[in-house]
Amino acid sequence: MTLALRRLSVTPLRQNCTIFSNEAGHAFIIDPGGESDRIFQEVAHLHVEAILLTHGHLDHAGGARPLRDLLKMSQGKAVPILGPTREDAFLLQSIEKQAAAFGLSGMTHVEPDRYLSDGDTLQLLGHDIEVAHVPGHTPGHVVFIDRLDKRAIVGDTLFRGTVGRTDFAYGSMEQLLSHIEQKLFCLPDDTVVLSGHGLPTMIGTERRTNPAFQGRRSV
């Protein structure tokens, strides 16, 4: 059964926090970057099974720990935080420092209950959520693929008509492009791409028209 989808634009960086839920009232959340009180209000009537993180930047992970605390008080037990890969641990541990650089507050460092690896599968709400490691924007960035609903939650890797930033000391444009080609462009054309910022797009559209890939491969 198709999962219901709700997206919240959070923090001044307008990051898309994504909430998936089923008819039984269970849910999981991807990238609660901030405004944890607001996110909690959106899911207070649901039983949240997990919080997933695509990568360690403040606008994607900065609200995870405060949200977990709120959910624990509401649900009576801790909700596991899953992902990204261990290569992003240094970013998750420096979220307060990242926030200070943007003049932001209310975001905290977080230690996931489980780091993920390429090829992992998470069973959530009756769906197999595949984990693919797509570094380049950050070293430990992962994307989450739901083949049943034909959705890919891609964080800051792929966007409508562009790709994520790589102008960091740890970034690599070639690494990002090659992993998008290997891990995302193999998906069916009608797979919906849910990016960390901005509007959704489709895998087929980006494979054919995204300027970042023109001249790299036949489509």
Rosetta silent file (secondary structure, phi, psi, omega in degrees, C-alpha in Angstrom):
SEQUENCE: MTLALRRLSVTPLRQNCTIFSNEAGHAFIIDPGGESDRIFQEVAHLHVEAILLTHGHLDHAGGARPLRDLLKMSQGKAVPILGPTREDAFLLQSIEKQAAAFGLSGMTHVEPDRYLSDGDTLQLLGHDIEVAHVPGHTPGHVVFIDRLDKRAIVGDTLFRGTVGRTDFAYGSMEQLLSHIEQKLFCLPDDTVVLSGHGLPTMIGTERRTNPAFQGRRSV
SCORE:     score description
SCORE:     0.000 S_00000001
   1 L     0.000  136.363 -178.920    0.000    0.000    0.000 S_00000001
   2 L   -63.899  134.083  178.940    1.281    3.438   -0.919 S_00000001
   3 L   -81.289  140.315  173.352    2.573    5.425    2.017 S_00000001
   4 E   -69.401  148.055 -174.249    1.179    8.889    2.677 S_00000001
   5 E  -129.047  131.642  175.436    3.756   11.637    2.258 S_00000001
   6 E  -134.432  130.273  179.471    4.071   14.986    4.027 S_00000001
   7 E  -117.899  132.899  177.249    6.939   17.413    3.480 S_00000001
   8 E  -117.172  129.721  174.211    7.809   20.289    5.790 S_00000001
   9 E   -86.673  114.543 -173.373   10.216   23.058    4.807 S_00000001
  10 E  -120.265  155.398  179.328   12.226   23.690    7.974 S_00000001
  11 L    67.637  161.319  175.715   14.922   26.138    9.110 S_00000001
  12 L   -60.484  -15.769  177.933   15.920   29.318    7.233 S_00000001
  13 L   -84.818   -0.757  173.680   17.734   26.996    4.810 S_00000001
  14 L    53.854   53.510  178.334   14.319   25.621    3.733 S_00000001
  15 E   -85.818  140.869 -179.374   15.224   21.965    4.026 S_00000001
  16 E   -85.757  106.783  169.326   12.564   19.391    3.217 S_00000001
  17 E   -86.365  129.642 -173.552   11.789   17.186    6.211 S_00000001
  18 E  -114.557  130.745  179.807    9.782   14.223    4.926 S_00000001
  19 E  -116.588  124.090  175.344    7.213   12.254    6.921 S_00000001
  20 E  -109.636  139.835 -179.998    5.903    8.911    5.666 S_00000001
  21 E  -147.184  159.845  176.994    2.893    7.260    7.294 S_00000001
  22 L  -117.986  177.754 -175.768    0.442    4.425    6.757 S_00000001
  23 L   -69.148  -18.046  179.230   -3.255    3.948    7.457 S_00000001
  24 L   -81.600   -3.492  178.013   -2.456    2.191   10.739 S_00000001
  25 L    86.862   20.508  175.573   -0.992    5.418   12.124 S_00000001
  26 E  -103.304  154.005 -173.260    2.669    4.445   12.000 S_00000001
  27 E  -151.180  162.384  163.620    5.335    6.717   10.537 S_00000001
  28 E  -139.824  157.083 -171.898    8.992    7.381    9.932 S_00000001
  29 E  -124.230  136.694  176.987   10.747   10.702    9.403 S_00000001
  30 E  -116.333  126.975  173.596   13.646   11.590    7.114 S_00000001
  31 L    59.545   64.392  171.903   15.952   14.552    7.780 S_00000001
  32 L   -79.283   84.546 -170.974   14.421   16.543   10.659 S_00000001
  33 L   -72.677  -20.887 -178.858   16.890   19.381   10.242 S_00000001
  34 L   177.931 -174.005 -177.943   15.348   21.749   12.755 S_00000001
  35 L    52.722   49.518 -175.170   12.110   23.147   14.164 S_00000001
  36 H   -60.031  -34.704  178.219   11.675   19.930   16.130 S_00000001
  37 H   -61.943  -42.182  179.985    8.620   21.285   17.972 S_00000001
  38 H   -66.162  -43.558  178.457    6.853   21.923   14.674 S_00000001
  39 H   -62.338  -42.863 -179.913    7.742   18.485   13.314 S_00000001
  40 H   -59.120  -41.441  179.223    6.563   16.873   16.541 S_00000001
  41 H   -61.411  -32.502  179.732    3.189   18.584   16.232 S_00000001
  42 H   -70.949  -26.690 -174.586    2.828   17.105   12.748 S_00000001
  43 H  -115.186    6.646 -174.774    3.431   13.552   14.002 S_00000001
  44 L   -59.465  -27.443 -179.841    1.997   13.726   17.534 S_00000001
  45 L   -88.857    0.875 -176.918   -0.992   11.607   16.468 S_00000001
  46 L  -112.470  159.719  172.187    1.285    8.983   14.873 S_00000001
  47 E   -98.648  108.191 -176.649    3.555    6.259   16.219 S_00000001
  48 E   -84.543  124.827 -176.512    6.990    7.106   14.831 S_00000001
  49 E   -92.690  -27.361 -177.284    9.140    4.021   14.245 S_00000001
  50 E  -163.958  155.141  170.605   12.405    5.625   13.124 S_00000001
  51 E  -115.644  124.018 -178.279   14.240    8.823   12.235 S_00000001
  52 E  -109.972  141.932  178.619   16.437    8.534    9.140 S_00000001
  53 L  -121.590  130.677  176.079   19.293   10.858    8.186 S_00000001
  54 L   -79.658  -35.284 -179.717   20.711   11.250    4.679 S_00000001
  55 L  -163.985 -179.827 -167.844   23.829   13.115    5.814 S_00000001
  56 L   -96.151   11.689  177.770   25.434   15.144    8.560 S_00000001
  57 L   -72.617  149.718 -172.961   24.764   18.754    7.594 S_00000001
  58 H   -55.782  -39.044 -174.504   22.973   20.855   10.201 S_00000001
  59 H   -76.188   -4.873  176.758   19.856   21.500    8.117 S_00000001
  60 H  -110.919  -27.702 -174.019   19.251   17.765    7.719 S_00000001
  61 H  -121.306   -8.622 -171.003   20.285   16.378   11.102 S_00000001
  62 L   -65.744  -20.925  179.328   20.199   19.300   13.549 S_00000001
  63 L  -101.925    2.648 -173.326   16.713   18.572   14.880 S_00000001
  64 H   -64.113  -46.537 -177.083   17.036   14.798   15.180 S_00000001
  65 H   -69.501  -46.608  175.569   18.048   14.615   18.834 S_00000001
  66 H   -59.346  -37.331  178.735   15.496   17.174   20.136 S_00000001
  67 H   -66.578  -41.796  177.694   12.784   15.429   18.112 S_00000001
  68 H   -59.426  -40.721  179.234   13.772   12.046   19.526 S_00000001
  69 H   -62.192  -42.869  178.520   13.506   13.494   23.045 S_00000001
  70 H   -64.085  -41.688 -179.491    9.996   14.794   22.352 S_00000001
  71 H   -67.611  -35.037  178.679    8.929   11.478   20.854 S_00000001
  72 H   -63.978  -40.697  177.763   10.306    9.545   23.814 S_00000001
  73 H   -65.449  -34.196 -177.309    8.167   11.580   26.194 S_00000001
  74 H   -80.668  -43.316 -173.132    5.135   11.014   23.976 S_00000001
  75 H   -95.975  -15.247  177.813    5.619    7.367   23.014 S_00000001
  76 L    86.003    0.849  176.090    7.338    6.127   26.149 S_00000001
  77 L  -152.704  159.638 -176.542   10.383    4.717   24.399 S_00000001
  78 L   -73.043  138.820  174.501   13.289    5.947   22.333 S_00000001
  79 L   -93.326  127.342 -177.437   12.895    6.178   18.568 S_00000001
  80 L   -69.209  141.114  172.596   16.043    4.959   16.772 S_00000001
  81 E  -102.101  123.899 -173.171   18.046    7.372   14.643 S_00000001
  82 E  -121.045  131.943  176.469   19.462    5.595   11.583 S_00000001
  83 L    87.812  170.320   -2.342   22.125    6.788    9.163 S_00000001
  84 L   -77.823 -139.124  172.231   24.025    8.149    7.410 S_00000001
  85 L   -85.693  166.673 -175.003   27.266    6.148    7.010 S_00000001
  86 H   -63.180  -20.349 -179.911   30.026    6.482    9.570 S_00000001
  87 H   -62.427  -18.531  178.542   32.020    8.729    7.224 S_00000001
  88 H   -96.441    9.652 -178.244   29.714   11.602    8.231 S_00000001
  89 H   -57.929  -38.425 -178.134   30.303   11.184   11.977 S_00000001
  90 H   -64.417  -30.326  177.335   32.543   14.267   12.074 S_00000001
  91 H   -76.419  -42.309  178.689   29.706   16.380   10.672 S_00000001
  92 H   -61.701  -32.529 -178.870   27.083   15.007   13.040 S_00000001
  93 L   -80.267  -10.998 -175.773   29.380   15.797   15.962 S_00000001
  94 L  -115.983   24.131 -174.564   29.913   19.400   14.818 S_00000001
  95 H   -62.477  -39.806  178.047   26.331   20.525   14.232 S_00000001
  96 H   -60.793  -39.445  178.400   26.482   23.313   16.840 S_00000001
  97 H   -66.150  -42.154  176.438   29.590   24.665   15.129 S_00000001
  98 H   -60.372  -44.529 -178.190   27.885   24.478   11.735 S_00000001
  99 H   -63.139  -40.937 -179.999   24.837   26.278   13.142 S_00000001
 100 H   -60.706  -34.919  179.810   26.953   29.047   14.668 S_00000001
 101 H   -65.213  -25.706  178.053   28.474   29.727   11.248 S_00000001
 102 L   -99.802    1.222 -177.370   24.944   30.443    9.956 S_00000001
 103 L    70.087   28.846 -177.432   23.870   32.329   13.071 S_00000001
 104 L  -107.291  157.744  178.103   21.340   29.617   13.905 S_00000001
 105 L  -136.767  173.887  178.217   20.419   28.030   17.226 S_00000001
 106 L    81.824    7.952  177.864   18.341   25.134   18.500 S_00000001
 107 L  -111.979  138.658 -174.379   20.288   22.534   16.534 S_00000001
 108 L  -130.230  153.435  175.476   22.308   19.883   18.341 S_00000001
 109 L   -64.386  160.030 -176.459   24.902   17.251   17.542 S_00000001
 110 L  -148.343  142.356  173.022   23.645   13.702   17.346 S_00000001
 111 L  -110.416  113.195 -179.500   25.013   10.177   17.584 S_00000001
 112 L   -61.754  151.523  172.164   22.919    7.773   15.497 S_00000001
 113 L   -70.118  -25.649  179.061   21.775    4.538   17.050 S_00000001
 114 E  -153.111  125.079  168.507   23.011    2.866   13.890 S_00000001
 115 L   -79.379  147.629 -177.301   25.207    3.999   11.055 S_00000001
 116 L  -102.321  165.886  178.787   24.113    2.604    7.703 S_00000001
 117 L  -133.624  155.118  176.838   26.031    0.969    4.866 S_00000001
 118 L   -56.491  130.952  179.214   25.564    0.753    1.123 S_00000001
 119 L    93.748   -7.314  175.463   23.170   -2.077    0.323 S_00000001
 120 L   -63.298  152.730  172.328   21.349   -2.097    3.662 S_00000001
 121 E  -127.495  126.773  177.652   17.586   -2.596    3.610 S_00000001
 122 E  -103.677  130.075  177.935   15.338   -1.106    6.289 S_00000001
 123 E   -97.439  106.623 -175.571   11.911   -2.644    6.799 S_00000001
 124 E  -133.438  126.003  176.038    9.572    0.205    7.691 S_00000001
 125 L    55.916   35.270  179.906    5.775    0.316    7.523 S_00000001
 126 L    78.278    8.551  178.959    5.713   -2.820    5.386 S_00000001
 127 E  -116.309  144.395  172.075    8.108   -1.350    2.821 S_00000001
 128 E   -88.840  114.179  179.799   11.694   -2.293    2.058 S_00000001
 129 E  -101.178  109.098 -177.770   13.690    0.943    2.119 S_00000001
 130 E   -82.053  142.628  179.669   16.983    0.404    0.310 S_00000001
 131 E  -107.750  126.624  175.272   20.078    2.341    1.364 S_00000001
 132 E  -124.822  131.669  178.847   22.570    3.521   -1.260 S_00000001
 133 E   -82.876  119.089 -179.378   25.797    5.348   -0.425 S_00000001
 134 L  -128.693   80.427 -179.348   26.133    8.409   -2.689 S_00000001
 135 L   -76.665  171.467  178.969   29.156   10.444   -1.511 S_00000001
 136 L   131.476  -50.419  171.745   30.415   13.687   -3.004 S_00000001
 137 L   -74.067  -48.390  167.173   28.278   16.278   -1.224 S_00000001
 138 L  -135.729  159.417 -176.238   29.428   14.710    2.039 S_00000001
 139 L   -65.300  -30.698 -174.505   31.542   11.562    2.485 S_00000001
 140 L  -108.331   18.369 -175.814   28.811    9.569    4.213 S_00000001
 141 L   -63.250  134.970  173.469   25.725   10.694    2.304 S_00000001
 142 E  -123.743  159.156  171.476   23.068    8.053    1.708 S_00000001
 143 E  -121.553  156.168 -177.909   19.837    7.998   -0.259 S_00000001
 144 E  -117.015  126.327 -174.183   16.719    5.987    0.559 S_00000001
 145 E  -118.289  124.153  175.577   14.913    4.099   -2.203 S_00000001
 146 E  -112.203   97.182 -175.873   11.373    2.739   -1.945 S_00000001
 147 L   -70.088  -28.956 -179.246   10.874    0.655   -5.079 S_00000001
 148 L   -63.113  -44.983  179.420    7.308   -0.261   -4.159 S_00000001
 149 L   -93.984    0.848  179.946    6.174    3.369   -4.221 S_00000001
 150 L    54.861   56.656  178.819    8.783    4.368   -6.834 S_00000001
 151 E  -132.764  143.770  173.309   10.344    7.068   -4.680 S_00000001
 152 E  -128.642  120.425  178.593   13.933    8.058   -3.976 S_00000001
 153 E   -98.142  108.572 -161.198   14.675   10.364   -1.045 S_00000001
 154 E  -111.718    5.326  179.007   18.016   11.768   -2.100 S_00000001
 155 E    57.155 -131.112 -177.168   18.992   14.510    0.358 S_00000001
 156 L  -106.745   37.054  177.166   21.417   16.952   -1.251 S_00000001
 157 L   -93.068  -56.296 -173.553   22.705   14.730   -4.059 S_00000001
 158 E  -124.512  134.888  178.663   20.309   15.302   -6.972 S_00000001
 159 E  -129.707  169.893  175.181   17.956   18.211   -7.618 S_00000001
 160 L   -63.679  109.729  175.937   15.673   19.353  -10.402 S_00000001
 161 L    77.376    9.300  179.335   18.104   20.507  -13.090 S_00000001
 162 E  -161.194 -173.345  177.000   21.220   20.454  -10.911 S_00000001
 163 E  -134.913  175.215 -177.116   23.155   18.517   -8.269 S_00000001
 164 L   -70.504  161.014  177.116   24.381   19.146   -4.746 S_00000001
 165 L   -65.569  145.974  173.464   27.249   21.404   -3.757 S_00000001
 166 L  -132.145   13.262 -176.870   30.709   19.906   -3.609 S_00000001
 167 L   -85.383   48.751  173.662   32.715   23.049   -2.793 S_00000001
 168 L  -116.491  161.733  178.313   33.717   21.732    0.611 S_00000001
 169 L   -59.459  -27.661 -177.927   37.116   20.431    1.676 S_00000001
 170 L  -101.769    5.631 -176.195   35.545   16.967    1.789 S_00000001
 171 L   -89.588  159.780  177.761   33.448   17.330   -1.396 S_00000001
 172 L  -153.425  113.441  179.288   33.994   15.790   -4.827 S_00000001
 173 H   -65.539  -43.275 -179.918   31.944   16.580   -7.934 S_00000001
 174 H   -61.875  -42.054  178.303   33.259   13.584   -9.865 S_00000001
 175 H   -62.613  -43.377 -179.826   32.425   11.275   -6.980 S_00000001
 176 H   -62.935  -49.752 -177.353   28.932   12.740   -6.711 S_00000001
 177 H   -62.988  -44.359 -177.373   28.158   12.499  -10.430 S_00000001
 178 H   -66.069  -37.169  179.574   29.502    8.974  -10.819 S_00000001
 179 H   -74.169  -33.756  173.524   27.561    7.679   -7.818 S_00000001
 180 H   -61.768  -44.066  178.526   24.332    9.330   -8.984 S_00000001
 181 H   -60.707  -42.711 -175.767   24.815    7.601  -12.326 S_00000001
 182 H   -75.841  -40.034 -169.479   25.512    4.258  -10.659 S_00000001
 183 H  -102.426  -25.170 -176.850   22.965    4.308   -7.833 S_00000001
 184 L  -110.571  -41.857 -175.933   20.104    6.557   -9.006 S_00000001
 185 L   -72.253   -5.134  173.319   20.047    6.656  -12.788 S_00000001
 186 L   -82.881   -9.513 -178.912   19.571    2.874  -12.833 S_00000001
 187 L   -77.504  158.705  178.753   16.093    3.359  -11.327 S_00000001
 188 L   -57.487  149.218 -177.922   12.948    3.421  -13.515 S_00000001
 189 L   -54.470  -34.588 -174.375   12.218    6.683  -15.316 S_00000001
 190 L   -89.789   15.267  173.833    9.014    7.235  -13.330 S_00000001
 191 L   -71.682  127.134  179.255   10.746    7.095   -9.944 S_00000001
 192 E   -78.816  131.066  178.295    9.941   10.284   -8.034 S_00000001
 193 E   -99.996  117.150  177.756   13.009   12.129   -6.726 S_00000001
 194 E  -105.671  103.646 -174.844   12.429   13.845   -3.377 S_00000001
 195 E   -88.917  165.393 -178.172   15.335   16.226   -2.857 S_00000001
 196 L   -71.738  -17.687  178.032   16.467   17.944    0.310 S_00000001
 197 L  -144.543  147.299  174.633   15.511   21.371   -1.041 S_00000001
 198 L    82.934 -166.786 -172.915   13.081   22.483   -3.705 S_00000001
 199 L   -88.169  158.584  175.827   10.467   20.612   -5.704 S_00000001
 200 L   -66.414  163.889  173.648   10.331   16.926   -6.658 S_00000001
 201 E  -145.655 -168.916 -179.630   11.460   15.676  -10.040 S_00000001
 202 E  -124.800  148.480  179.040   11.707   12.341  -11.881 S_00000001
 203 H   -58.501  -46.259 -178.039   14.673   10.072  -12.492 S_00000001
 204 H   -60.850  -40.551  178.851   13.996    9.919  -16.234 S_00000001
 205 H   -61.636  -46.876 -177.682   13.832   13.698  -16.516 S_00000001
 206 H   -70.412  -35.961  177.980   17.131   14.202  -14.714 S_00000001
 207 H   -62.175  -38.066 -176.435   18.869   11.411  -16.604 S_00000001
 208 H   -84.459  -35.702 -166.033   17.896   13.000  -19.919 S_00000001
 209 H  -122.200  -10.807 -176.473   18.091   16.734  -19.208 S_00000001
 210 L   -64.556  120.521 -175.331   20.142   17.543  -16.103 S_00000001
 211 H   -58.688  -26.906 -177.384   22.983   19.791  -17.354 S_00000001
 212 H   -64.090  -21.178 -174.791   25.479   18.307  -14.896 S_00000001
 213 H  -108.903   -2.939 -177.202   25.455   15.012  -16.801 S_00000001
 214 L   -64.383  131.047 -179.201   25.355   16.198  -20.397 S_00000001
 215 L    87.368   -6.986 -178.983   28.230   14.736  -22.383 S_00000001
 216 L   -88.598  -31.791 -173.638   29.072   12.174  -19.690 S_00000001
 217 L  -159.355  159.185  174.122   26.940    9.284  -20.868 S_00000001
 218 L   -79.407  144.267 -177.906   24.278    8.271  -23.374 S_00000001
 219 L  -126.675    0.000    0.000   20.721    8.499  -22.038 S_00000001
